[in-house]
């Protein structure tokens, strides 16, 4: 699943959601795997800064 995260104004970052469990979310960003707490990812999604742009 590909997402765009709005960082500031028109500045966005494209990330790919690799895997998600109840504790961690794993994202691919610029070819690197990044892990974050699931609660942090959920706060980003709830804030409206994350936009789903594709599945694949």
C-alpha distance matrix in Angstrom:
0.0 3.8 6.6 10.3 12.8 16.3 18.8 22.1 23.2 21.4 20.1 16.3 14.1 10.7 8.6 5.6 5.3 7.4 9.5 11.1 14.7 17.4 18.5 15.9 12.3 11.4 9.6 10.3 12.4 14.9 14.8 15.6 14.1 14.7 15.4 16.2 17.8 15.8 18.4 17.8 14.1 15.3 18.0 15.8 13.8 17.2 18.8 16.9 15.8 12.0 10.7 7.4 7.9 5.8 4.3 5.5
3.8 0.0 3.8 7.0 10.0 13.4 15.8 19.0 20.0 17.9 16.5 12.7 10.6 7.1 5.9 4.4 6.2 9.1 11.8 13.4 17.1 19.5 20.1 17.1 13.3 12.2 9.4 9.3 10.3 12.5 13.2 14.4 13.7 14.1 15.4 16.2 18.2 16.7 19.0 17.6 14.0 15.6 17.6 14.8 13.2 16.9 17.6 15.4 13.8 10.2 8.7 6.1 5.7 5.0 6.0 7.0
6.6 3.8 0.0 3.8 6.5 9.8 12.5 15.6 16.6 14.9 13.7 9.9 8.4 5.8 5.4 6.1 7.4 11.0 13.1 13.8 17.3 19.1 19.5 16.7 13.0 12.5 9.7 10.4 10.4 13.0 14.5 15.2 14.5 13.9 15.0 15.0 16.9 15.4 17.0 15.3 11.7 13.2 14.7 11.5 10.2 13.8 14.1 11.9 10.0 6.5 5.4 4.4 5.3 7.0 8.9 10.7
10.3 7.0 3.8 0.0 3.8 6.5 9.3 12.1 13.0 11.2 9.9 6.3 5.6 4.5 6.3 8.6 10.5 14.1 16.3 16.8 20.2 21.6 21.6 18.7 15.2 14.8 11.6 11.9 10.7 12.7 15.1 15.9 15.8 14.9 16.3 16.0 18.0 17.1 18.1 15.7 12.7 14.3 14.8 11.1 10.6 13.9 13.2 10.8 8.1 5.7 5.2 6.4 6.7 9.5 12.2 13.9
12.8 10.0 6.5 3.8 0.0 3.8 6.1 9.3 11.0 10.3 8.6 5.4 5.2 6.4 7.5 10.5 11.7 15.2 17.0 16.8 19.9 20.7 20.3 17.6 14.5 14.5 11.7 12.6 11.0 13.4 16.2 16.2 15.8 14.0 15.2 14.1 16.1 15.5 15.9 13.1 10.6 12.5 12.1 8.3 8.9 11.9 10.6 9.0 5.5 4.5 6.4 8.8 10.2 13.0 15.3 17.1
16.3 13.4 9.8 6.5 3.8 0.0 3.8 5.9 7.2 7.1 6.1 4.5 6.6 9.0 11.0 14.2 15.5 19.0 20.7 20.4 23.2 23.7 23.2 20.7 17.8 18.1 15.3 16.1 14.0 15.8 19.0 19.0 19.1 17.1 18.2 16.9 18.6 18.2 17.9 14.9 13.1 14.5 13.3 9.6 10.5 12.6 10.2 8.6 5.0 6.4 8.0 11.3 12.3 15.7 18.4 20.3
18.8 15.8 12.5 9.3 6.1 3.8 0.0 3.8 6.9 7.7 5.6 5.4 7.0 10.4 12.2 15.7 17.0 20.3 21.9 21.5 24.2 24.5 23.4 20.8 18.3 18.5 15.9 16.5 13.9 15.5 18.8 18.5 18.8 16.4 17.7 16.3 18.2 18.5 18.1 14.6 13.7 15.6 13.8 10.4 12.5 14.3 11.6 11.1 7.4 9.3 11.6 14.7 15.7 18.8 21.3 22.8
22.1 19.0 15.6 12.1 9.3 5.9 3.8 0.0 3.8 6.1 5.3 7.3 10.0 13.5 15.7 19.3 20.7 24.0 25.6 25.2 27.7 27.8 26.8 24.4 22.0 22.3 19.7 20.2 17.4 18.6 22.1 21.9 22.4 20.1 21.4 19.8 21.5 21.8 21.0 17.5 16.9 18.4 16.1 13.0 15.0 16.2 12.9 12.3 9.3 11.9 13.8 17.2 18.0 21.4 24.2 25.9
23.2 20.0 16.6 13.0 11.0 7.2 6.9 3.8 0.0 3.8 5.6 8.2 11.7 14.8 17.6 21.0 22.6 26.1 27.9 27.5 30.2 30.4 29.7 27.3 24.7 25.0 22.2 22.5 19.7 20.6 24.2 24.5 25.2 23.2 24.5 23.0 24.7 24.6 23.7 20.5 19.6 20.6 18.4 15.3 16.6 17.6 14.2 12.9 10.4 13.1 14.1 17.6 17.9 21.5 24.7 26.6
21.4 17.9 14.9 11.2 10.3 7.1 7.7 6.1 3.8 0.0 3.8 6.3 10.0 12.7 15.9 19.2 21.4 24.8 27.0 27.1 30.1 30.8 30.2 27.6 24.6 24.4 21.2 21.0 18.2 18.7 22.3 23.2 24.1 22.6 24.4 23.4 25.4 25.2 24.9 21.7 20.2 21.5 19.9 16.4 17.2 18.8 15.9 13.8 11.2 12.9 13.0 16.1 15.7 19.2 22.6 24.2
20.1 16.5 13.7 9.9 8.6 6.1 5.6 5.3 5.6 3.8 0.0 3.8 7.1 10.3 13.4 17.0 19.3 22.5 24.8 25.1 28.1 29.0 28.1 25.2 22.3 21.7 18.5 18.1 15.0 15.4 19.1 19.7 20.9 19.4 21.5 20.7 23.1 23.3 23.3 19.9 18.4 20.3 18.9 15.3 16.6 18.7 16.0 14.4 11.0 12.3 13.0 15.8 15.5 18.7 21.7 23.0
16.3 12.7 9.9 6.3 5.4 4.5 5.4 7.3 8.2 6.3 3.8 0.0 3.8 6.7 9.8 13.3 15.6 18.8 21.2 21.6 24.8 25.9 25.2 22.2 19.1 18.4 15.1 14.7 12.0 12.9 16.4 17.1 17.9 16.6 18.7 18.2 20.6 20.5 20.9 17.7 15.8 17.8 17.0 13.2 14.1 16.7 14.6 12.8 9.2 9.5 10.0 12.4 12.2 15.2 18.1 19.3
14.1 10.6 8.4 5.6 5.2 6.6 7.0 10.0 11.7 10.0 7.1 3.8 0.0 3.8 6.5 10.2 12.7 15.6 18.2 19.0 22.3 23.7 22.8 19.5 16.3 15.2 11.7 11.1 8.2 9.4 12.7 13.3 14.2 13.2 15.5 15.5 18.3 18.5 19.5 16.4 14.2 16.8 16.6 12.9 13.9 17.0 15.5 14.1 10.5 9.6 10.4 11.9 11.7 14.0 16.4 17.1
10.7 7.1 5.8 4.5 6.4 9.0 10.4 13.5 14.8 12.7 10.3 6.7 3.8 0.0 3.8 7.0 10.0 12.9 15.8 17.1 20.6 22.5 22.1 18.7 15.1 13.6 9.9 8.9 7.0 8.4 11.0 12.2 12.8 12.6 15.0 15.6 18.4 18.1 19.7 17.1 14.3 16.8 17.4 13.8 13.9 17.5 16.8 14.9 11.8 9.7 9.5 9.8 9.1 10.7 12.9 13.3
8.6 5.9 5.4 6.3 7.5 11.0 12.2 15.7 17.6 15.9 13.4 9.8 6.5 3.8 0.0 3.8 6.5 9.2 12.1 13.5 17.1 19.2 18.7 15.2 11.6 9.9 6.2 5.6 5.0 7.8 9.4 9.9 9.7 9.5 11.7 12.6 15.5 15.2 17.3 15.0 12.0 14.8 16.1 12.9 13.0 16.8 16.7 15.4 12.6 9.9 10.3 9.8 10.0 10.7 11.7 11.9
5.6 4.4 6.1 8.6 10.5 14.2 15.7 19.3 21.0 19.2 17.0 13.3 10.2 7.0 3.8 0.0 3.8 6.0 9.3 11.4 15.1 17.8 17.7 14.3 10.6 8.6 5.4 5.0 6.8 9.5 9.7 10.3 9.3 10.0 11.7 13.1 15.6 14.9 17.6 16.0 12.7 15.2 17.3 14.6 14.0 17.8 18.5 17.1 14.9 11.6 11.5 9.7 9.9 9.2 9.2 8.8
5.3 6.2 7.4 10.5 11.7 15.5 17.0 20.7 22.6 21.4 19.3 15.6 12.7 10.0 6.5 3.8 0.0 3.8 6.0 7.6 11.4 14.1 14.4 11.2 7.5 6.2 4.6 6.5 9.2 12.5 12.2 11.8 9.6 9.7 10.1 11.2 13.1 11.8 14.8 14.0 10.6 12.7 15.4 13.4 12.5 16.2 17.6 16.6 15.0 11.6 11.9 10.0 11.3 10.5 9.5 9.7
7.4 9.1 11.0 14.1 15.2 19.0 20.3 24.0 26.1 24.8 22.5 18.8 15.6 12.9 9.2 6.0 3.8 0.0 3.8 7.1 10.6 13.9 14.0 10.9 7.8 5.4 5.3 6.6 10.2 13.1 11.7 11.1 8.4 9.5 9.8 11.8 13.8 12.9 16.4 15.9 13.0 15.2 18.2 16.6 15.9 19.4 21.0 20.3 18.7 15.3 15.7 13.5 14.5 13.0 11.1 10.2
9.5 11.8 13.1 16.3 17.0 20.7 21.9 25.6 27.9 27.0 24.8 21.2 18.2 15.8 12.1 9.3 6.0 3.8 0.0 3.8 6.9 10.4 10.9 8.3 6.0 5.2 7.3 9.7 13.2 16.4 15.0 13.7 10.4 10.7 9.5 11.0 12.0 10.7 14.4 14.8 12.1 13.9 17.2 16.4 15.6 18.7 20.8 20.6 19.5 16.3 17.1 15.0 16.7 15.3 13.2 12.8
11.1 13.4 13.8 16.8 16.8 20.4 21.5 25.2 27.5 27.1 25.1 21.6 19.0 17.1 13.5 11.4 7.6 7.1 3.8 0.0 3.8 6.9 7.9 6.0 4.4 6.2 8.8 12.1 15.1 18.6 17.8 16.1 12.6 11.7 9.5 9.7 9.6 7.5 11.2 12.2 9.8 11.0 14.5 14.5 13.6 16.3 18.7 19.0 18.4 15.4 16.7 15.1 17.6 16.7 14.8 15.3
14.7 17.1 17.3 20.2 19.9 23.2 24.2 27.7 30.2 30.1 28.1 24.8 22.3 20.6 17.1 15.1 11.4 10.6 6.9 3.8 0.0 3.8 5.5 5.6 6.5 8.9 12.1 15.5 18.4 21.9 20.9 18.9 15.2 14.1 11.1 10.8 9.5 7.4 10.7 12.8 11.3 11.9 15.3 16.2 15.5 17.5 20.2 21.0 20.8 18.2 19.7 18.3 21.0 20.2 18.2 18.7
17.4 19.5 19.1 21.6 20.7 23.7 24.5 27.8 30.4 30.8 29.0 25.9 23.7 22.5 19.2 17.8 14.1 13.9 10.4 6.9 3.8 0.0 3.8 6.2 8.2 11.4 14.5 18.1 20.6 24.3 23.7 21.4 17.7 15.9 12.5 11.2 8.7 6.3 8.6 11.5 10.9 10.7 13.9 15.6 15.1 16.3 19.2 20.6 20.8 18.7 20.7 19.8 22.9 22.5 20.9 21.8
18.5 20.1 19.5 21.6 20.3 23.2 23.4 26.8 29.7 30.2 28.1 25.2 22.8 22.1 18.7 17.7 14.4 14.0 10.9 7.9 5.5 3.8 0.0 3.8 7.2 10.2 13.6 17.1 19.3 22.9 22.4 19.6 16.0 13.8 10.1 8.6 5.9 5.3 7.7 10.1 10.3 11.1 13.7 15.2 15.7 17.1 19.4 21.1 20.7 19.0 21.4 20.9 23.9 23.8 22.4 23.1
15.9 17.1 16.7 18.7 17.6 20.7 20.8 24.4 27.3 27.6 25.2 22.2 19.5 18.7 15.2 14.3 11.2 10.9 8.3 6.0 5.6 6.2 3.8 0.0 3.8 6.5 9.8 13.3 15.5 19.1 18.6 15.8 12.2 10.0 6.4 5.6 4.6 4.7 8.2 9.1 8.7 10.6 13.2 13.8 14.4 16.6 18.5 19.8 18.8 16.8 19.2 18.6 21.3 21.2 20.0 20.4
12.3 13.3 13.0 15.2 14.5 17.8 18.3 22.0 24.7 24.6 22.3 19.1 16.3 15.1 11.6 10.6 7.5 7.8 6.0 4.4 6.5 8.2 7.2 3.8 0.0 3.8 6.5 10.2 12.5 16.2 15.8 13.6 10.2 8.2 5.6 5.4 6.1 5.4 9.0 9.0 7.1 9.6 12.3 12.0 12.3 15.1 16.8 17.5 16.3 13.9 15.9 15.1 17.6 17.5 16.5 16.9
11.4 12.2 12.5 14.8 14.5 18.1 18.5 22.3 25.0 24.4 21.7 18.4 15.2 13.6 9.9 8.6 6.2 5.4 5.2 6.2 8.9 11.4 10.2 6.5 3.8 0.0 3.8 7.0 9.7 13.2 12.3 10.1 6.6 5.6 4.5 6.6 8.9 9.1 12.6 11.9 9.8 12.8 15.3 14.2 14.5 17.8 19.1 19.4 17.6 14.9 16.6 15.5 17.2 16.7 15.6 15.3
9.6 9.4 9.7 11.6 11.7 15.3 15.9 19.7 22.2 21.2 18.5 15.1 11.7 9.9 6.2 5.4 4.6 5.3 7.3 8.8 12.1 14.5 13.6 9.8 6.5 3.8 0.0 3.8 6.3 9.9 9.6 8.1 5.6 5.1 6.3 8.2 11.1 11.3 14.2 12.7 10.2 13.4 15.4 13.4 13.8 17.4 18.2 17.9 15.6 12.9 14.2 13.2 14.5 14.3 13.8 13.4
10.3 9.3 10.4 11.9 12.6 16.1 16.5 20.2 22.5 21.0 18.1 14.7 11.1 8.9 5.6 5.0 6.5 6.6 9.7 12.1 15.5 18.1 17.1 13.3 10.2 7.0 3.8 0.0 3.8 6.6 5.9 5.4 4.5 6.1 8.8 11.3 14.6 15.0 17.9 16.1 13.6 16.8 18.6 16.2 16.6 20.3 20.7 20.0 17.4 14.7 15.5 14.3 14.6 14.1 13.8 12.7
12.4 10.3 10.4 10.7 11.0 14.0 13.9 17.4 19.7 18.2 15.0 12.0 8.2 7.0 5.0 6.8 9.2 10.2 13.2 15.1 18.4 20.6 19.3 15.5 12.5 9.7 6.3 3.8 0.0 3.8 5.4 5.3 6.4 6.9 10.3 12.2 15.8 16.6 18.9 16.4 14.2 17.6 18.7 15.8 16.8 20.4 20.1 19.4 16.2 14.1 15.1 14.8 14.7 15.1 15.7 14.9
14.9 12.5 13.0 12.7 13.4 15.8 15.5 18.6 20.6 18.7 15.4 12.9 9.4 8.4 7.8 9.5 12.5 13.1 16.4 18.6 21.9 24.3 22.9 19.1 16.2 13.2 9.9 6.6 3.8 0.0 3.8 5.6 8.4 9.8 13.5 15.7 19.3 20.3 22.6 20.0 18.0 21.4 22.2 19.2 20.2 23.8 23.2 22.2 18.8 17.0 17.6 17.3 16.5 16.7 17.5 16.2
14.8 13.2 14.5 15.1 16.2 19.0 18.8 22.1 24.2 22.3 19.1 16.4 12.7 11.0 9.4 9.7 12.2 11.7 15.0 17.8 20.9 23.7 22.4 18.6 15.8 12.3 9.6 5.9 5.4 3.8 0.0 3.8 6.8 9.5 13.1 16.0 19.6 20.6 23.4 21.2 19.1 22.5 23.8 21.1 21.9 25.6 25.5 24.6 21.5 19.2 19.6 18.7 17.9 17.4 17.4 15.5
15.6 14.4 15.2 15.9 16.2 19.0 18.5 21.9 24.5 23.2 19.7 17.1 13.3 12.2 9.9 10.3 11.8 11.1 13.7 16.1 18.9 21.4 19.6 15.8 13.6 10.1 8.1 5.4 5.3 5.6 3.8 0.0 3.8 6.4 10.0 13.1 16.7 18.2 21.0 18.8 17.2 20.8 22.1 19.8 20.9 24.5 24.5 24.1 21.1 19.0 20.1 19.4 19.4 19.1 18.9 17.3
14.1 13.7 14.5 15.8 15.8 19.1 18.8 22.4 25.2 24.1 20.9 17.9 14.2 12.8 9.7 9.3 9.6 8.4 10.4 12.6 15.2 17.7 16.0 12.2 10.2 6.6 5.6 4.5 6.4 8.4 6.8 3.8 0.0 3.8 6.7 10.2 13.6 14.9 18.0 16.3 14.7 18.2 19.9 18.0 19.0 22.5 22.9 22.9 20.2 17.9 19.3 18.4 19.0 18.5 17.9 16.5
14.7 14.1 13.9 14.9 14.0 17.1 16.4 20.1 23.2 22.6 19.4 16.6 13.2 12.6 9.5 10.0 9.7 9.5 10.7 11.7 14.1 15.9 13.8 10.0 8.2 5.6 5.1 6.1 6.9 9.8 9.5 6.4 3.8 0.0 3.8 6.8 10.4 12.2 14.8 12.8 11.7 15.4 16.7 15.0 16.5 19.8 20.1 20.5 17.8 15.9 18.0 17.7 19.0 19.1 18.8 18.2
15.4 15.4 15.0 16.3 15.2 18.2 17.7 21.4 24.5 24.4 21.5 18.7 15.5 15.0 11.7 11.7 10.1 9.8 9.5 9.5 11.1 12.5 10.1 6.4 5.6 4.5 6.3 8.8 10.3 13.5 13.1 10.0 6.7 3.8 0.0 3.8 7.0 9.0 11.8 10.5 9.8 13.3 14.9 14.0 15.5 18.4 19.2 20.1 18.0 16.1 18.5 18.3 20.1 20.2 19.6 19.4
16.2 16.2 15.0 16.0 14.1 16.9 16.3 19.8 23.0 23.4 20.7 18.2 15.5 15.6 12.6 13.1 11.2 11.8 11.0 9.7 10.8 11.2 8.6 5.6 5.4 6.6 8.2 11.3 12.2 15.7 16.0 13.1 10.2 6.8 3.8 0.0 3.8 6.3 8.4 6.8 7.0 10.3 11.5 11.2 13.1 15.5 16.3 17.7 15.9 14.5 17.4 17.7 20.2 20.8 20.5 20.9
17.8 18.2 16.9 18.0 16.1 18.6 18.2 21.5 24.7 25.4 23.1 20.6 18.3 18.4 15.5 15.6 13.1 13.8 12.0 9.6 9.5 8.7 5.9 4.6 6.1 8.9 11.1 14.6 15.8 19.3 19.6 16.7 13.6 10.4 7.0 3.8 0.0 3.8 5.4 5.4 6.6 8.8 10.2 11.1 12.8 14.5 15.8 17.7 16.6 15.5 18.5 18.9 21.8 22.4 21.9 22.7
15.8 16.7 15.4 17.1 15.5 18.2 18.5 21.8 24.6 25.2 23.3 20.5 18.5 18.1 15.2 14.9 11.8 12.9 10.7 7.5 7.4 6.3 5.3 4.7 5.4 9.1 11.3 15.0 16.6 20.3 20.6 18.2 14.9 12.2 9.0 6.3 3.8 0.0 3.8 5.4 5.1 6.2 8.7 10.0 10.6 12.2 14.2 15.9 15.5 13.9 16.6 16.7 19.9 20.4 19.7 21.0
18.4 19.0 17.0 18.1 15.9 17.9 18.1 21.0 23.7 24.9 23.3 20.9 19.5 19.7 17.3 17.6 14.8 16.4 14.4 11.2 10.7 8.6 7.7 8.2 9.0 12.6 14.2 17.9 18.9 22.6 23.4 21.0 18.0 14.8 11.8 8.4 5.4 3.8 0.0 3.8 5.5 5.0 6.3 8.8 9.9 10.4 12.3 14.7 14.7 14.0 17.1 17.9 21.3 22.4 22.2 23.8
17.8 17.6 15.3 15.7 13.1 14.9 14.6 17.5 20.5 21.7 19.9 17.7 16.4 17.1 15.0 16.0 14.0 15.9 14.8 12.2 12.8 11.5 10.1 9.1 9.0 11.9 12.7 16.1 16.4 20.0 21.2 18.8 16.3 12.8 10.5 6.8 5.4 5.4 3.8 0.0 3.8 5.4 5.1 6.4 8.8 9.9 10.7 13.1 12.3 12.0 15.5 16.7 19.9 21.4 21.7 23.2
14.1 14.0 11.7 12.7 10.6 13.1 13.7 16.9 19.6 20.2 18.4 15.8 14.2 14.3 12.0 12.7 10.6 13.0 12.1 9.8 11.3 10.9 10.3 8.7 7.1 9.8 10.2 13.6 14.2 18.0 19.1 17.2 14.7 11.7 9.8 7.0 6.6 5.1 5.5 3.8 0.0 3.8 5.5 5.1 6.3 8.6 9.9 11.3 10.4 9.1 12.3 13.1 16.3 17.6 17.8 19.5
15.3 15.6 13.2 14.3 12.5 14.5 15.6 18.4 20.6 21.5 20.3 17.8 16.8 16.8 14.8 15.2 12.7 15.2 13.9 11.0 11.9 10.7 11.1 10.6 9.6 12.8 13.4 16.8 17.6 21.4 22.5 20.8 18.2 15.4 13.3 10.3 8.8 6.2 5.0 5.4 3.8 0.0 3.8 5.4 5.1 6.0 8.5 10.2 10.7 9.6 12.5 13.4 17.0 18.4 18.6 20.8
18.0 17.6 14.7 14.8 12.1 13.3 13.8 16.1 18.4 19.9 18.9 17.0 16.6 17.4 16.1 17.3 15.4 18.2 17.2 14.5 15.3 13.9 13.7 13.2 12.3 15.3 15.4 18.6 18.7 22.2 23.8 22.1 19.9 16.7 14.9 11.5 10.2 8.7 6.3 5.1 5.5 3.8 0.0 3.8 5.5 5.0 6.0 8.9 9.3 9.7 13.1 15.0 18.4 20.4 21.2 23.5
15.8 14.8 11.5 11.1 8.3 9.6 10.4 13.0 15.3 16.4 15.3 13.2 12.9 13.8 12.9 14.6 13.4 16.6 16.4 14.5 16.2 15.6 15.2 13.8 12.0 14.2 13.4 16.2 15.8 19.2 21.1 19.8 18.0 15.0 14.0 11.2 11.1 10.0 8.8 6.4 5.1 5.4 3.8 0.0 3.8 5.5 5.2 6.8 6.0 6.3 10.0 12.2 15.4 17.7 18.9 21.1
13.8 13.2 10.2 10.6 8.9 10.5 12.5 15.0 16.6 17.2 16.6 14.1 13.9 13.9 13.0 14.0 12.5 15.9 15.6 13.6 15.5 15.1 15.7 14.4 12.3 14.5 13.8 16.6 16.8 20.2 21.9 20.9 19.0 16.5 15.5 13.1 12.8 10.6 9.9 8.8 6.3 5.1 5.5 3.8 0.0 3.8 5.5 5.6 6.2 5.1 7.9 9.7 13.2 15.4 16.5 19.1
17.2 16.9 13.8 13.9 11.9 12.6 14.3 16.2 17.6 18.8 18.7 16.7 17.0 17.5 16.8 17.8 16.2 19.4 18.7 16.3 17.5 16.3 17.1 16.6 15.1 17.8 17.4 20.3 20.4 23.8 25.6 24.5 22.5 19.8 18.4 15.5 14.5 12.2 10.4 9.9 8.6 6.0 5.0 5.5 3.8 0.0 3.8 5.4 7.7 8.1 10.6 12.6 16.2 18.5 19.6 22.5
18.8 17.6 14.1 13.2 10.6 10.2 11.6 12.9 14.2 15.9 16.0 14.6 15.5 16.8 16.7 18.5 17.6 21.0 20.8 18.7 20.2 19.2 19.4 18.5 16.8 19.1 18.2 20.7 20.1 23.2 25.5 24.5 22.9 20.1 19.2 16.3 15.8 14.2 12.3 10.7 9.9 8.5 6.0 5.2 5.5 3.8 0.0 3.8 5.5 7.7 10.5 13.5 16.6 19.4 21.2 23.9
16.9 15.4 11.9 10.8 9.0 8.6 11.1 12.3 12.9 13.8 14.4 12.8 14.1 14.9 15.4 17.1 16.6 20.3 20.6 19.0 21.0 20.6 21.1 19.8 17.5 19.4 17.9 20.0 19.4 22.2 24.6 24.1 22.9 20.5 20.1 17.7 17.7 15.9 14.7 13.1 11.3 10.2 8.9 6.8 5.6 5.4 3.8 0.0 3.8 5.6 7.4 10.6 13.5 16.6 18.7 21.6
15.8 13.8 10.0 8.1 5.5 5.0 7.4 9.3 10.4 11.2 11.0 9.2 10.5 11.8 12.6 14.9 15.0 18.7 19.5 18.4 20.8 20.8 20.7 18.8 16.3 17.6 15.6 17.4 16.2 18.8 21.5 21.1 20.2 17.8 18.0 15.9 16.6 15.5 14.7 12.3 10.4 10.7 9.3 6.0 6.2 7.7 5.5 3.8 0.0 3.8 6.6 10.1 12.5 15.7 18.0 20.5
12.0 10.2 6.5 5.7 4.5 6.4 9.3 11.9 13.1 12.9 12.3 9.5 9.6 9.7 9.9 11.6 11.6 15.3 16.3 15.4 18.2 18.7 19.0 16.8 13.9 14.9 12.9 14.7 14.1 17.0 19.2 19.0 17.9 15.9 16.1 14.5 15.5 13.9 14.0 12.0 9.1 9.6 9.7 6.3 5.1 8.1 7.7 5.6 3.8 0.0 3.8 6.7 9.4 12.2 14.3 16.8
10.7 8.7 5.4 5.2 6.4 8.0 11.6 13.8 14.1 13.0 13.0 10.0 10.4 9.5 10.3 11.5 11.9 15.7 17.1 16.7 19.7 20.7 21.4 19.2 15.9 16.6 14.2 15.5 15.1 17.6 19.6 20.1 19.3 18.0 18.5 17.4 18.5 16.6 17.1 15.5 12.3 12.5 13.1 10.0 7.9 10.6 10.5 7.4 6.6 3.8 0.0 3.8 6.1 9.4 11.9 14.8
7.4 6.1 4.4 6.4 8.8 11.3 14.7 17.2 17.6 16.1 15.8 12.4 11.9 9.8 9.8 9.7 10.0 13.5 15.0 15.1 18.3 19.8 20.9 18.6 15.1 15.5 13.2 14.3 14.8 17.3 18.7 19.4 18.4 17.7 18.3 17.7 18.9 16.7 17.9 16.7 13.1 13.4 15.0 12.2 9.7 12.6 13.5 10.6 10.1 6.7 3.8 0.0 3.8 6.0 8.2 11.3
7.9 5.7 5.3 6.7 10.2 12.3 15.7 18.0 17.9 15.7 15.5 12.2 11.7 9.1 10.0 9.9 11.3 14.5 16.7 17.6 21.0 22.9 23.9 21.3 17.6 17.2 14.5 14.6 14.7 16.5 17.9 19.4 19.0 19.0 20.1 20.2 21.8 19.9 21.3 19.9 16.3 17.0 18.4 15.4 13.2 16.2 16.6 13.5 12.5 9.4 6.1 3.8 0.0 3.8 7.3 9.9
5.8 5.0 7.0 9.5 13.0 15.7 18.8 21.4 21.5 19.2 18.7 15.2 14.0 10.7 10.7 9.2 10.5 13.0 15.3 16.7 20.2 22.5 23.8 21.2 17.5 16.7 14.3 14.1 15.1 16.7 17.4 19.1 18.5 19.1 20.2 20.8 22.4 20.4 22.4 21.4 17.6 18.4 20.4 17.7 15.4 18.5 19.4 16.6 15.7 12.2 9.4 6.0 3.8 0.0 3.8 6.4
4.3 6.0 8.9 12.2 15.3 18.4 21.3 24.2 24.7 22.6 21.7 18.1 16.4 12.9 11.7 9.2 9.5 11.1 13.2 14.8 18.2 20.9 22.4 20.0 16.5 15.6 13.8 13.8 15.7 17.5 17.4 18.9 17.9 18.8 19.6 20.5 21.9 19.7 22.2 21.7 17.8 18.6 21.2 18.9 16.5 19.6 21.2 18.7 18.0 14.3 11.9 8.2 7.3 3.8 0.0 3.7
5.5 7.0 10.7 13.9 17.1 20.3 22.8 25.9 26.6 24.2 23.0 19.3 17.1 13.3 11.9 8.8 9.7 10.2 12.8 15.3 18.7 21.8 23.1 20.4 16.9 15.3 13.4 12.7 14.9 16.2 15.5 17.3 16.5 18.2 19.4 20.9 22.7 21.0 23.8 23.2 19.5 20.8 23.5 21.1 19.1 22.5 23.9 21.6 20.5 16.8 14.8 11.3 9.9 6.4 3.7 0.0
